[in-house]
Amino acid sequence: MLTIIETAAREDGGHGLQCQSHREACWLEGWVAVPEALEQAVWASGGYCDLELRDGALVGVTPRERPAVEEAPSETERLRADVDYLAAITGVSL
């Protein structure tokens, strides 16, 4: 199995990660193969890491803090939003 990581960070600071079992070389432009010795660190970081590239090869990673994830609305909040929406489109005053 070969893991690859996107060399340019996304807007949120993370790098895309992919792996395929039948690949032996990186198949995407702008990505680099992850050596077996670094795979665990790359996957543990979820792609939120600084990459150390040397001569086009990944030689090191430094994990970074992941951005805070906004909590999804609760079931009650979603239900209230649905009720408010239905009331608004049907002209019912609550």
C-alpha positions in Angstrom: 0.0 0.0 0.0 1.3 3.4 -0.9 0.3 6.6 1.0 0.7 10.0 -0.7 0.3 13.5 0.8 -0.5 16.8 -1.0 2.6 19.0 -0.9 0.7 22.3 -0.7 -1.4 22.9 2.4 -5.1 23.7 1.9 -6.6 26.9 3.2 -7.2 25.3 6.7 -3.5 24.3 6.9 -4.1 20.6 6.3 -2.7 18.4 3.5 -4.8 15.9 1.5 -4.0 12.2 2.2 -4.7 9.2 0.0 -3.5 5.6 -0.2 -4.0 2.8 -2.7 -2.9 -0.8 -2.3 -1.8 -1.4 -5.9 0.4 1.6 -6.3 4.2 1.7 -6.2 4.8 5.3 -7.1 3.0 8.6 -6.5 0.3 9.0 -9.2 -0.8 12.6 -8.7 1.0 15.9 -9.6 1.5 18.1 -6.5 1.6 15.1 -4.2 4.5 13.1 -2.8 4.9 9.5 -1.6 5.1 9.0 2.1 7.9 6.7 3.2 6.7 3.7 5.4 8.7 5.2 8.4 6.5 8.3 8.3 3.1 6.8 7.4 1.9 6.5 11.1 2.8 10.1 11.9 1.1 11.4 8.7 -2.1 9.5 9.3 -2.1 10.4 13.1 -1.9 14.1 12.2 -4.7 13.8 9.7 -2.6 15.7 7.3 -2.2 18.6 9.7 1.6 18.7 9.7 4.6 20.6 8.3 6.3 18.6 5.6 10.1 18.4 5.3 10.9 17.8 1.6 14.4 17.2 0.3 15.1 16.9 -3.5 11.3 16.2 -4.1 11.1 13.5 -1.4 9.3 13.6 1.9 12.0 13.1 4.7 10.1 14.4 7.8 6.9 15.6 9.2 6.0 17.8 12.2 2.4 17.4 13.5 0.4 20.7 13.8 -2.6 21.5 15.9 -5.8 20.7 14.0 -8.3 23.6 13.6 -11.3 23.5 16.0 -14.3 21.7 14.5 -17.6 23.5 14.8 -20.2 21.4 16.7 -23.1 20.3 14.7 -26.5 21.6 15.8 -28.4 19.3 18.2 -31.5 17.4 17.2 -33.6 19.9 19.1 -32.0 22.9 17.3 -32.5 21.2 13.9 -36.1 20.4 14.7 -36.7 24.1 15.8 -35.1 25.3 12.6 -37.4 23.0 10.5 -40.5 24.2 12.4 -39.5 27.9 11.9 -38.9 27.3 8.2 -42.2 25.5 7.7 -44.0 28.2 9.6 -42.4 30.9 7.5 -43.2 29.4 4.1 -46.8 28.6 5.1 -47.4 32.0 6.7 -48.2 30.6 10.2 -47.3 32.8 13.1 -45.7 31.1 16.0 
